[in-house]
Amino acid sequence: AIDASEYFEEIIEKLGGKISKRWSSEITHCVFKEGHRRTLLRCEDANIKVVSPRWVQECHRLWCKIPEEEHRAIQHSSPHSKAKKSMEPKSPTNMPDPDDPRFSSSQRDFSKKY
C-alpha cells in the first residue's frame, strides 16, 4: 500500500492549513480514513469536523474550501480495530501536482462560502 499522508499534508499546507501530530484545542478538522473509532468519538466530543481524504482533494481541485458535509469520513472497521492504513488514494498517478504554479498562494479564495 502507498502511504499518501505526506501528499495530503503538503496539499493541506498549500491550502493554508496546519498539520498537528498531537491532539490540540486548535484542531478544526480531522482527515480520517479507516482509523480508530475512539478518534472519531474524541473529535465528536470536541466538535472537530471529520472529513475524508477526498475532501482535501476536492478543496485542492477547486482551490477553495468546500462544505465538509459532502465528504464526511466513514468508519468501516470494528470499534476495537488497531489496524492503521495509509491514506491511499484510488489513483495516485492522477493526483494533481501540489507544486503546480496554477495554485500559487495569490490565487487562493477561501472566503467563498457555499
C-alpha distances in whole Angstrom, upper triangle without the diagonal:
4,6,9,12,14,14,15,18,19,20,21,24,25,26,28,26,25,22,23,21,24,26,29,32,31,28,28,25,21,18,17,14,14,15,19,22,24,22,23,27,27,26,29,31,31,31,28,26,23,21,18,16,17,21,20,19,22,24,23,24,27,28,29,28,28,29,26,28,26,23,23,20,20,19,18,17,20,23,22,18,17,13,11,8,7,9,7,10,11,12,11,14,16,16,19,20,21,24,25,29,30,28,30,32,35,34,32,34,33,36,36,36,35
4,6,9,11,11,12,15,16,17,18,20,21,23,25,23,23,20,21,20,23,25,28,30,29,26,26,23,20,17,16,14,15,16,19,22,24,22,23,27,27,26,28,31,30,30,27,25,22,20,17,14,16,19,17,16,20,22,20,21,25,25,26,26,26,27,25,27,25,22,22,19,20,20,19,19,23,24,24,20,19,15,13,9,7,8,6,8,10,10,9,12,14,13,16,17,17,20,22,25,26,25,27,28,31,30,29,31,30,33,33,34,33
4,6,8,9,10,12,13,14,16,18,19,20,22,20,19,16,18,16,19,21,24,27,26,22,23,20,17,14,14,12,13,14,17,20,22,19,21,24,24,23,26,28,27,27,24,23,20,18,15,12,15,17,16,15,19,20,19,20,24,23,25,24,25,26,23,25,24,20,21,18,19,19,19,19,22,23,22,19,17,14,11,8,5,6,6,9,12,13,10,14,16,14,16,16,16,19,21,25,25,23,25,26,30,29,27,29,28,31,31,32,31
4,6,5,6,9,10,11,13,14,16,17,19,17,17,14,16,15,19,21,23,25,24,21,21,18,15,12,13,11,14,15,18,21,22,19,20,24,24,22,25,27,26,26,22,21,18,16,13,10,12,14,12,12,16,17,15,17,20,20,21,21,21,23,20,23,21,18,19,16,18,19,19,20,23,24,24,21,19,16,13,10,6,5,5,7,11,11,8,12,13,11,13,13,13,16,18,21,22,20,22,23,26,25,23,25,24,28,28,28,28
4,5,5,6,9,10,10,12,14,15,17,14,14,11,13,12,15,17,19,22,20,17,18,15,13,10,11,11,13,13,16,19,20,17,18,22,21,19,22,25,23,23,19,18,16,14,12,9,13,14,11,12,16,16,15,17,20,19,20,19,20,22,19,22,21,17,18,16,18,18,19,19,22,23,23,20,18,16,12,10,7,6,8,10,14,14,12,15,16,13,15,15,13,16,19,22,22,20,21,22,25,24,22,24,23,26,27,27,27
4,5,5,6,9,10,11,12,14,15,14,13,11,13,12,16,19,20,23,21,18,19,17,15,13,14,14,17,17,20,23,23,20,21,25,24,22,25,27,25,25,22,21,19,17,15,12,15,16,13,13,17,17,15,17,20,19,20,20,21,23,21,24,23,20,21,19,21,22,23,23,26,26,26,23,21,19,15,14,10,9,11,12,16,16,12,15,16,13,14,13,11,14,16,19,21,18,19,19,23,23,21,24,22,26,27,28,28
4,6,5,6,9,10,11,12,15,13,14,12,15,15,19,21,22,24,22,19,20,17,15,13,14,15,18,18,21,24,25,21,22,26,25,23,26,28,26,26,22,20,18,16,14,11,12,14,10,10,14,14,12,14,17,16,18,18,19,21,20,23,21,18,20,18,21,22,23,24,27,28,28,25,23,21,17,15,11,9,10,10,13,13,10,12,13,9,10,9,8,11,13,17,17,15,17,18,21,20,19,21,20,24,24,26,26
4,5,5,6,9,10,10,12,11,11,10,13,13,17,18,19,21,19,16,16,13,12,9,11,12,16,16,19,21,22,19,19,23,22,19,22,25,23,22,18,17,15,12,11,8,10,10,7,8,12,11,10,13,15,14,15,15,16,18,16,19,18,15,16,15,18,19,21,22,25,25,26,23,22,20,16,14,11,8,10,10,14,14,12,14,14,11,11,11,9,13,15,18,18,15,17,17,20,19,17,19,18,21,22,23,23
4,5,5,6,9,10,11,9,8,7,10,11,14,16,17,19,17,14,15,13,12,10,13,14,17,17,20,22,22,18,20,23,21,19,22,24,22,22,18,17,16,14,13,10,13,13,10,11,14,13,12,15,17,15,16,16,18,19,18,21,21,17,18,17,20,21,23,24,26,26,27,24,22,21,17,16,13,11,13,13,17,17,15,17,17,14,14,13,10,13,16,18,19,16,17,16,20,19,17,19,18,21,22,23,24
4,6,5,6,9,10,9,10,9,13,14,17,19,20,22,19,17,17,15,15,13,16,17,21,20,23,26,26,22,23,26,25,22,25,28,25,25,21,20,19,17,16,13,15,14,11,11,14,13,11,14,16,14,16,16,18,21,19,23,22,19,21,20,23,24,26,27,30,30,30,28,26,24,20,19,15,13,15,15,18,17,14,16,16,13,12,10,7,9,12,14,16,13,13,13,17,17,15,18,17,21,22,23,25
4,5,5,6,9,9,10,10,14,16,19,20,21,22,19,17,16,14,14,12,15,17,20,20,23,25,26,22,22,26,25,22,24,27,24,23,20,18,17,15,14,11,12,11,7,8,11,9,7,10,12,10,12,12,15,17,16,20,19,16,18,18,21,23,25,26,29,30,30,28,27,25,21,19,16,13,14,13,17,16,14,16,15,11,10,9,6,9,11,13,13,10,12,12,15,15,13,15,14,18,19,20,21
4,5,5,6,5,7,8,11,14,16,17,17,18,15,13,13,11,11,10,14,16,19,19,22,23,24,20,20,23,22,19,21,24,21,20,16,15,14,13,13,10,12,11,7,9,11,9,8,12,13,11,11,11,13,16,14,18,18,15,17,17,20,22,24,25,28,28,29,27,26,24,21,19,16,14,16,15,18,19,17,19,18,14,13,13,10,13,14,16,16,12,13,12,16,15,13,14,13,16,17,18,20
4,5,5,5,6,7,11,14,16,18,17,19,15,14,14,13,14,13,17,19,22,22,24,26,26,22,23,25,24,21,24,25,23,22,18,17,18,16,17,14,16,14,11,13,15,12,11,14,15,13,13,13,16,19,18,21,21,19,20,20,24,25,28,29,31,31,31,29,28,27,23,22,19,16,19,18,22,21,19,21,20,16,15,14,10,12,14,15,16,12,12,11,14,15,12,15,13,17,19,20,22
4,5,7,9,11,15,17,20,22,21,22,19,17,17,16,17,16,19,21,25,24,27,29,29,25,25,28,27,24,26,28,25,24,21,20,20,18,18,15,16,15,11,12,14,11,9,12,13,10,11,12,16,19,18,22,21,20,21,22,25,27,29,31,34,33,34,32,31,29,26,24,21,18,19,18,22,21,18,20,18,15,13,11,8,9,11,11,12,8,8,7,11,11,9,12,12,16,17,19,21
4,6,9,11,15,18,20,21,20,21,17,16,14,13,15,14,18,20,24,24,26,27,28,24,24,26,25,22,24,26,23,22,18,17,17,15,16,14,14,12,9,11,11,8,7,11,11,8,8,9,12,15,15,19,18,17,19,20,23,26,28,30,33,32,33,31,31,29,26,24,21,18,20,19,21,21,19,21,19,15,13,13,10,12,13,13,13,9,9,8,11,10,8,10,9,12,14,16,17
4,7,10,13,17,19,19,18,18,14,14,13,13,15,15,19,21,25,25,27,28,27,24,24,26,24,21,24,25,22,21,18,17,18,17,18,16,17,15,12,14,15,11,11,14,14,11,10,10,14,16,16,20,20,19,20,21,25,27,30,31,33,33,34,32,31,30,27,26,23,20,22,21,24,24,22,24,23,19,17,16,13,14,16,16,16,12,11,8,12,12,9,11,9,12,14,16,19
4,7,10,13,15,15,14,15,11,10,10,10,11,12,16,19,22,21,23,24,24,20,20,23,21,18,20,22,19,18,14,14,15,14,15,14,16,13,10,13,15,11,12,15,16,13,12,11,14,16,15,18,19,17,18,18,22,24,27,28,30,29,30,29,28,27,23,23,20,18,20,20,23,24,22,24,23,19,18,17,14,16,18,19,18,15,15,12,15,15,12,13,11,14,16,17,19
4,7,10,12,13,12,13,10,9,10,10,11,12,16,19,22,20,22,23,22,19,20,22,19,17,20,21,18,18,14,15,15,15,17,15,18,16,13,16,18,15,15,19,19,16,16,14,17,19,17,21,22,19,19,19,23,24,27,27,29,28,29,27,26,25,22,22,19,18,20,21,24,25,23,25,25,21,20,19,16,17,20,21,21,17,17,15,18,19,16,17,15,17,20,20,22
4,7,9,11,11,13,10,9,11,10,10,10,13,16,19,17,19,21,20,16,18,20,17,15,19,20,17,18,14,14,14,14,15,14,17,15,13,16,18,16,16,19,21,18,18,16,19,20,18,21,22,19,19,18,21,22,24,25,27,26,26,24,22,22,19,18,16,15,18,19,23,24,21,24,24,20,20,19,16,18,21,22,23,19,19,18,21,21,19,20,18,21,22,23,24
4,5,7,8,11,9,7,10,10,10,11,13,16,19,16,17,19,17,14,16,18,15,14,17,18,15,16,13,14,14,15,17,16,19,18,15,19,21,19,19,23,24,22,21,19,21,21,19,22,23,20,19,18,21,21,24,24,25,24,24,23,21,21,18,18,17,16,19,21,25,26,24,27,27,23,23,23,20,22,25,26,27,23,23,21,25,25,22,23,21,23,25,25,26
4,7,9,13,12,10,13,13,11,12,13,16,17,14,15,18,16,13,16,18,15,14,18,19,16,18,15,16,15,16,17,16,20,19,17,20,23,21,21,25,26,24,24,22,24,24,21,24,25,22,21,19,21,21,23,22,24,22,22,20,18,18,15,16,15,15,19,21,24,26,24,27,27,24,24,24,21,23,26,28,29,25,26,24,28,28,25,26,24,27,28,28,29
4,6,10,10,9,13,13,12,14,15,17,18,15,15,17,15,12,15,16,13,13,17,16,14,17,14,16,16,18,19,19,22,21,20,23,25,23,24,27,29,27,26,23,25,25,22,24,26,23,21,20,22,21,23,23,23,21,21,20,18,19,16,18,18,18,21,24,27,29,27,30,31,27,28,27,24,27,30,31,32,28,28,27,30,30,27,28,25,28,29,29,30
4,7,9,7,11,11,10,13,14,17,18,15,14,15,13,10,13,13,10,10,13,13,11,13,11,14,14,16,18,19,22,21,20,23,25,23,25,28,29,27,26,23,24,23,20,22,25,22,20,18,20,20,23,22,23,20,20,20,18,20,18,19,19,19,23,25,28,30,29,32,32,29,29,29,26,29,31,33,33,29,30,27,31,31,28,28,25,27,28,28,29
4,5,6,9,11,11,15,16,20,21,18,18,18,16,13,15,15,11,11,14,13,10,12,11,14,15,17,20,20,23,21,20,24,25,23,24,28,28,26,25,22,23,23,20,22,25,23,21,20,22,22,25,25,26,23,23,23,22,23,21,23,22,21,25,27,30,32,30,34,33,30,30,30,26,29,31,32,33,29,29,26,29,30,26,26,23,25,27,26,27
4,6,8,11,12,16,18,21,23,20,19,19,17,14,15,15,12,11,13,12,8,10,9,13,15,18,21,22,24,22,21,25,26,23,25,28,28,26,24,21,23,22,19,21,24,23,21,20,23,23,27,26,27,24,25,25,25,26,24,25,25,24,27,29,32,34,32,35,35,31,31,31,28,30,33,33,33,29,29,26,29,29,26,26,22,23,25,24,26
4,6,9,11,15,17,21,23,21,21,21,19,16,17,17,14,12,14,14,10,11,10,12,14,16,19,20,22,20,19,22,23,20,22,25,25,23,21,18,20,20,18,20,23,21,20,20,23,24,27,27,28,26,27,27,26,27,24,25,24,23,26,27,30,32,30,33,32,29,28,28,25,27,29,30,30,26,26,23,25,26,22,22,19,20,22,22,23
4,6,8,11,13,17,19,17,17,18,16,13,13,14,12,9,12,12,9,10,7,9,11,13,16,16,19,16,15,19,20,18,20,23,23,21,19,16,18,17,15,17,20,18,16,16,19,20,23,24,25,23,24,24,23,23,21,22,21,19,23,23,27,28,27,30,29,26,26,26,23,25,27,29,28,24,25,22,25,25,21,21,18,19,21,20,22
4,7,10,13,17,19,18,18,18,17,14,13,15,12,9,11,12,9,8,5,6,9,11,14,15,17,14,14,17,18,15,18,21,20,19,16,13,14,14,11,14,17,15,14,14,18,19,23,24,25,23,25,24,24,25,22,22,21,19,22,23,26,27,26,29,28,25,25,25,22,25,26,28,27,23,24,21,24,23,19,19,15,17,18,17,18
4,7,9,13,16,15,16,16,15,12,11,13,12,8,11,13,10,9,5,5,6,7,10,11,13,11,11,14,15,13,15,18,18,17,15,12,13,12,9,12,14,12,11,11,14,16,19,21,22,21,23,22,22,22,19,19,18,15,19,19,22,24,23,26,25,22,22,23,20,23,25,26,25,22,23,21,24,23,19,19,15,17,18,17,18
4,6,10,12,11,12,13,13,9,9,12,10,8,10,13,11,11,7,6,5,6,8,9,12,11,11,14,15,14,16,19,20,19,17,14,15,14,11,13,15,12,10,9,12,13,16,17,19,18,19,18,18,18,15,15,15,12,16,17,20,22,21,25,24,21,22,22,20,23,25,27,26,23,24,23,26,25,21,21,18,21,21,20,20
4,7,10,10,12,13,14,11,10,14,13,11,13,16,15,14,10,9,6,5,5,6,9,8,8,11,13,13,14,17,18,17,17,14,14,14,11,13,13,10,9,8,11,12,15,16,19,18,19,18,17,16,14,13,12,9,12,13,16,18,17,21,20,17,18,20,18,21,23,25,24,21,23,22,25,24,21,21,18,21,21,20,20
4,7,7,9,10,12,9,8,12,12,10,13,16,15,15,12,10,6,6,5,7,10,10,11,13,15,15,17,19,20,21,20,17,17,16,12,14,14,10,9,6,8,9,11,12,15,15,16,14,14,13,11,10,10,8,11,13,15,18,18,21,21,19,20,22,20,24,25,28,27,24,26,26,29,27,24,25,22,24,24,23,23
4,6,9,11,13,11,10,14,15,14,15,19,19,18,15,13,10,8,6,7,10,11,12,14,16,17,18,20,21,22,22,19,19,18,15,15,15,11,10,7,7,7,9,10,13,14,15,13,13,11,9,8,8,6,9,10,13,16,16,20,20,18,20,22,21,25,26,29,28,26,28,28,31,29,26,27,24,27,27,26,25
4,7,9,12,10,10,14,15,14,16,19,20,19,17,16,12,11,10,11,13,15,16,17,19,21,22,23,25,26,25,23,22,21,18,18,18,14,12,8,8,6,6,6,10,11,12,9,10,8,7,7,9,9,11,13,14,18,18,22,22,21,23,25,24,28,29,33,32,29,32,31,35,33,30,31,28,31,30,29,28
4,7,9,7,8,11,12,12,14,17,17,18,15,15,12,12,11,12,15,17,17,19,21,22,23,25,27,27,26,24,23,22,18,19,20,16,14,10,10,8,9,8,10,10,10,8,8,7,6,7,9,10,13,15,17,21,20,24,25,23,25,26,25,29,30,33,33,30,32,31,35,34,31,31,28,31,31,30,29
4,5,5,7,9,10,11,13,15,16,17,15,16,13,14,14,16,19,19,20,22,24,25,26,28,30,30,29,26,25,24,20,20,22,18,15,12,11,8,10,8,8,7,7,6,7,8,8,10,13,14,16,19,21,24,24,28,28,26,29,30,28,32,34,37,36,33,35,34,37,36,33,33,30,33,33,31,31
4,5,5,6,9,10,11,13,14,15,14,15,12,14,14,17,19,20,21,23,25,25,27,29,30,30,29,26,25,23,19,19,20,18,14,11,10,7,9,8,8,5,7,8,9,11,12,13,16,16,19,21,23,26,26,30,30,28,30,32,30,34,36,38,38,35,36,35,38,37,34,34,30,32,32,30,30
4,5,5,6,8,10,10,12,14,13,15,12,15,16,19,21,21,22,25,26,26,28,30,31,31,30,27,26,24,20,20,22,20,16,14,13,11,13,12,11,8,9,10,11,13,13,16,18,18,21,23,26,29,29,32,32,30,32,33,31,35,37,39,39,35,37,35,38,38,34,34,31,32,33,31,30
4,5,5,6,9,10,11,12,10,12,10,12,14,15,19,18,19,22,23,23,25,27,28,28,26,23,23,21,18,18,20,17,14,12,12,10,13,12,13,10,11,11,11,13,12,14,16,15,19,21,23,26,26,30,30,27,29,30,28,31,33,35,35,32,33,32,35,34,30,30,27,29,29,28,28
4,5,5,6,9,10,10,9,10,7,10,12,15,17,16,18,21,22,22,24,26,27,27,25,22,21,19,15,15,17,15,11,9,10,8,12,12,12,10,12,13,14,15,14,15,17,16,19,21,23,26,26,30,29,27,28,30,28,32,33,35,35,31,33,31,34,33,30,29,26,28,28,26,25
4,5,5,6,9,10,10,11,10,14,16,18,21,20,21,24,25,25,27,29,30,30,28,24,23,21,17,17,20,18,14,12,13,11,14,14,13,10,13,14,15,17,17,19,20,20,23,24,26,30,30,33,33,31,32,33,31,35,37,39,38,35,36,34,37,36,32,32,28,30,30,27,27
4,5,5,6,9,8,11,10,14,16,19,21,20,21,24,25,24,27,29,30,29,27,24,23,21,18,18,21,19,15,14,15,14,17,16,16,13,15,16,16,18,17,19,20,20,23,25,27,30,30,34,33,31,32,33,30,34,36,38,37,33,34,32,35,35,31,31,27,28,29,27,27
4,5,5,6,5,7,7,11,14,16,18,17,18,21,22,21,23,26,26,25,23,20,20,18,14,15,18,16,12,12,13,13,17,17,17,15,17,17,18,19,18,19,20,18,22,23,25,28,28,31,31,28,29,30,28,31,33,34,34,30,31,29,32,31,28,27,23,25,25,23,23
4,5,5,6,8,8,12,15,18,20,18,19,23,23,22,25,27,27,27,24,21,20,17,14,14,17,16,12,12,13,13,17,17,18,15,17,18,19,21,20,21,22,21,24,25,27,30,30,34,33,30,31,32,30,34,35,37,36,32,33,31,34,33,29,28,24,25,26,23,23
4,6,8,11,12,15,18,21,23,21,22,26,26,25,28,30,30,30,27,23,23,20,17,17,21,19,16,16,17,16,20,20,20,17,19,20,21,23,22,24,25,24,27,28,30,33,33,37,36,33,34,35,33,36,38,39,38,35,36,33,36,35,31,30,27,27,28,25,25
4,5,9,11,14,18,20,22,20,21,24,25,23,26,29,28,27,25,21,21,19,16,17,20,19,16,16,18,18,22,22,22,19,21,22,22,24,22,24,24,23,27,27,30,33,32,36,35,32,32,33,30,33,35,36,36,32,33,30,33,32,28,27,24,24,25,23,24
4,6,9,12,16,19,20,18,19,22,22,21,24,26,25,25,22,18,18,16,13,14,17,16,14,14,16,17,21,22,22,20,22,23,23,25,23,24,24,23,26,26,29,31,31,34,33,30,31,32,29,32,34,35,34,30,31,29,31,30,26,25,21,22,22,20,20
4,6,10,13,15,17,15,15,19,19,18,20,23,23,22,19,16,16,14,11,12,15,14,12,12,15,16,19,20,21,19,21,21,22,22,21,21,21,19,22,23,26,28,28,31,30,27,27,28,26,29,30,32,30,27,28,26,28,27,24,23,19,20,21,19,19
4,6,10,13,14,11,13,16,16,15,18,20,20,19,17,13,13,11,7,9,12,10,8,9,12,14,18,19,21,19,22,21,22,22,20,20,20,17,20,20,23,25,25,28,27,24,24,26,24,27,28,30,28,25,26,24,27,25,22,21,17,18,18,16,16
4,7,10,12,10,11,15,15,15,17,19,20,20,18,14,13,12,8,9,11,9,6,6,9,11,14,16,18,17,19,18,19,19,17,17,16,14,17,17,20,22,22,26,24,22,23,25,23,26,27,29,28,25,27,25,28,26,23,22,19,21,20,19,18
4,7,8,6,8,11,11,12,14,16,16,17,15,12,11,10,6,8,9,6,4,5,8,11,14,16,19,18,21,19,20,19,17,16,15,12,15,14,16,19,19,22,21,18,19,21,20,23,24,27,25,22,24,23,26,24,21,20,17,20,19,18,17
4,5,6,7,9,10,11,13,15,16,17,16,14,12,12,9,10,9,6,6,4,8,10,12,15,18,18,20,18,19,17,15,13,12,9,11,11,13,15,16,19,18,16,17,19,18,22,23,26,24,22,24,24,26,24,21,21,19,22,21,20,18
4,5,5,7,9,10,11,13,15,15,15,13,13,14,11,13,12,8,9,8,11,13,15,17,20,21,22,20,20,18,15,13,11,7,9,8,11,13,13,16,15,12,14,16,15,19,20,22,21,19,21,21,24,22,20,20,18,21,21,20,20
4,5,5,6,9,10,10,12,14,14,12,11,12,10,12,10,7,9,9,12,15,16,18,22,23,25,22,23,21,18,15,14,10,11,8,10,12,12,15,13,11,13,15,15,19,19,22,20,18,21,21,24,21,19,19,18,20,19,19,18
4,5,5,6,8,10,11,11,11,9,8,9,7,9,8,5,8,9,12,16,18,20,23,24,26,24,24,22,20,18,16,12,14,12,14,15,15,18,16,13,14,16,15,19,19,21,20,17,20,19,22,19,16,16,14,17,16,15,14
4,6,5,6,9,10,10,10,9,9,11,10,13,12,9,11,12,15,18,20,22,25,25,27,24,24,23,20,17,15,11,13,11,14,15,14,17,15,12,12,13,12,16,16,18,17,14,17,16,19,17,14,15,13,17,16,16,16
4,6,5,6,9,9,11,11,10,13,12,15,13,10,13,13,16,19,21,23,26,27,29,26,26,24,21,18,15,12,12,10,12,12,11,13,11,8,9,11,11,14,14,17,15,13,16,17,19,17,15,16,15,18,17,18,17
4,5,5,6,8,8,9,8,10,10,13,10,9,13,14,17,20,22,24,28,28,30,28,28,26,24,21,19,15,15,13,14,14,14,16,13,11,11,13,13,16,16,18,15,13,17,17,19,16,14,14,13,16,14,15,14
4,6,5,5,5,5,6,9,10,13,11,11,13,15,18,22,24,26,29,29,31,29,29,28,25,23,20,16,17,15,17,17,17,18,16,13,12,14,12,15,15,16,14,12,14,14,16,13,11,11,9,13,12,12,12
4,6,5,7,8,10,13,13,16,15,14,16,17,21,23,25,28,31,31,33,30,30,28,25,22,19,16,17,14,16,16,15,16,13,10,8,10,9,12,11,13,11,9,11,12,14,12,10,11,11,14,14,15,16
4,6,8,10,10,14,15,17,15,14,17,19,22,25,26,29,32,33,35,32,32,30,27,24,21,18,17,14,16,15,14,15,12,9,8,10,10,13,11,13,11,9,13,14,16,13,11,12,13,16,15,16,16
4,5,8,8,12,14,16,14,14,18,20,23,26,28,30,34,34,36,34,34,32,29,27,24,20,21,18,19,18,18,19,15,13,11,14,13,15,14,15,11,10,13,14,14,11,10,10,10,13,11,13,12
4,7,9,13,14,17,16,16,19,20,24,27,29,31,35,35,36,34,34,32,29,27,24,21,21,19,20,20,19,20,17,14,12,13,11,13,12,13,10,7,10,10,11,8,6,7,8,11,10,13,13
4,6,10,12,15,14,14,17,19,23,26,28,31,34,34,36,34,34,32,29,27,25,21,23,20,22,22,21,23,20,17,15,16,14,17,16,16,13,11,13,12,12,10,7,6,5,8,7,9,10
4,7,8,12,12,12,14,16,20,23,26,28,31,30,33,31,31,30,27,26,24,20,22,20,22,22,22,24,21,18,17,18,16,19,18,19,17,14,16,14,15,13,10,8,6,8,7,8,9
4,6,9,8,9,12,15,18,21,24,27,29,29,32,30,31,30,27,25,23,20,21,19,21,22,22,24,21,18,17,20,18,21,20,21,19,16,18,17,19,16,13,11,9,11,9,8,7
4,5,6,8,10,13,16,19,22,25,27,27,30,29,30,29,27,25,24,20,22,20,22,23,24,26,23,21,21,23,21,24,24,25,23,20,22,21,22,20,16,14,12,13,10,8,7
4,5,5,6,10,13,16,19,22,24,23,26,25,26,25,23,22,21,18,20,18,20,22,22,25,23,20,20,23,21,24,25,26,24,21,23,22,24,21,18,17,14,15,14,12,10
4,5,6,9,12,15,18,21,23,23,26,25,26,26,24,23,22,19,21,20,21,23,24,27,24,22,23,26,24,28,28,29,27,24,27,25,27,25,21,20,17,18,16,13,11
4,6,10,12,15,18,21,24,24,27,25,27,26,24,22,22,18,20,18,18,20,22,24,21,20,21,23,23,26,26,28,25,23,26,25,26,24,21,19,17,18,16,14,11
4,6,9,13,15,18,21,21,24,22,23,22,21,19,18,15,16,14,15,18,19,22,19,18,19,21,21,24,24,26,24,22,25,24,26,24,21,20,17,19,18,16,14
4,6,10,13,16,18,18,21,20,21,20,19,18,17,15,17,16,17,20,21,24,22,20,22,24,23,27,27,29,27,25,27,26,29,26,23,22,19,21,20,18,16
4,7,10,12,15,15,17,16,17,17,15,14,14,12,14,14,15,19,19,23,22,20,22,24,23,27,27,30,28,26,28,27,30,28,25,24,22,24,23,21,20
4,6,9,12,13,15,14,16,15,15,14,15,13,15,15,16,19,21,24,23,22,24,26,26,30,30,33,32,29,32,31,34,32,28,28,25,27,26,24,22
4,6,8,9,12,10,13,13,13,12,14,14,15,17,17,21,22,26,25,24,26,29,28,32,33,35,34,32,34,33,36,34,31,31,28,30,29,28,26
4,7,9,11,10,12,11,12,12,14,14,15,16,17,20,22,25,25,24,27,29,29,33,34,37,36,33,36,36,39,37,34,34,31,33,32,30,29
4,7,8,6,9,9,10,11,14,15,16,18,19,22,23,27,27,26,29,31,30,34,35,39,38,35,38,37,40,39,36,36,33,36,35,33,32
4,5,5,9,10,12,14,17,18,19,22,22,26,27,31,31,30,33,34,34,37,39,42,41,39,41,40,43,42,39,39,36,38,37,36,34
4,6,9,11,13,15,18,19,21,23,25,28,29,33,33,31,34,35,34,38,40,43,42,39,41,40,43,42,39,38,35,37,37,35,34
4,6,9,12,14,18,19,22,24,26,29,29,33,34,32,35,36,35,39,40,43,43,40,42,41,44,43,40,40,37,39,39,37,36
4,6,8,11,14,16,18,21,22,26,26,30,30,29,32,33,32,36,38,41,40,38,40,39,42,41,38,39,36,38,38,37,35
4,6,10,13,15,17,21,22,25,25,29,30,28,31,32,31,34,36,39,40,37,39,38,41,40,38,38,36,38,38,37,36
4,6,10,13,14,18,19,22,22,25,27,25,28,29,29,32,34,37,37,35,37,36,40,39,36,37,35,38,37,36,36
4,7,10,12,15,17,20,19,23,24,23,25,26,25,28,30,34,34,31,33,33,36,35,33,34,32,35,35,34,33
4,7,8,11,14,16,16,19,21,19,22,23,23,26,28,31,31,29,31,31,35,33,31,32,30,33,33,33,32
4,5,9,12,14,13,16,18,16,19,19,19,22,24,28,28,25,28,28,31,30,28,29,28,31,31,31,30
4,6,10,12,11,15,15,13,16,17,16,20,22,25,25,22,25,25,28,27,25,26,24,28,27,27,27
4,7,8,8,12,13,11,15,16,16,20,21,25,25,23,25,26,29,28,26,27,26,29,29,29,28
4,6,6,9,9,8,12,14,15,18,19,23,22,20,23,25,27,25,24,25,24,27,26,27,26
4,6,9,9,9,13,16,17,21,21,24,24,22,26,27,30,27,26,27,26,30,28,28,27
4,5,6,7,11,13,15,18,18,22,21,21,24,26,28,26,25,27,26,30,28,29,28
4,5,5,9,11,13,15,16,20,20,19,22,24,27,25,24,26,25,29,28,29,28
4,6,9,10,13,15,15,19,19,19,22,24,27,25,24,27,27,30,29,31,30
4,6,9,12,14,14,17,17,17,20,22,25,22,22,24,24,28,26,28,27
4,6,9,12,11,15,14,14,17,19,22,19,19,21,21,25,24,25,24
4,6,9,8,11,11,10,14,16,18,16,16,18,19,22,22,23,23
4,5,5,9,10,9,12,15,17,16,16,19,20,23,23,25,25
4,6,9,10,8,10,12,15,14,13,16,17,21,21,23,24
4,6,8,7,8,11,14,13,14,18,19,22,23,25,26
4,5,6,8,11,13,12,13,17,18,22,22,25,25
4,5,6,9,10,10,12,15,18,21,21,24,26
4,6,9,10,8,10,13,16,18,18,22,23
4,6,8,6,7,11,13,16,16,19,21
4,5,6,7,11,13,16,17,20,22
4,5,5,9,11,13,15,18,21
4,6,9,11,13,15,18,21
4,6,10,12,13,16,18
4,6,9,10,13,16
4,5,6,10,12
4,5,8,11
4,6,10
4,7
4
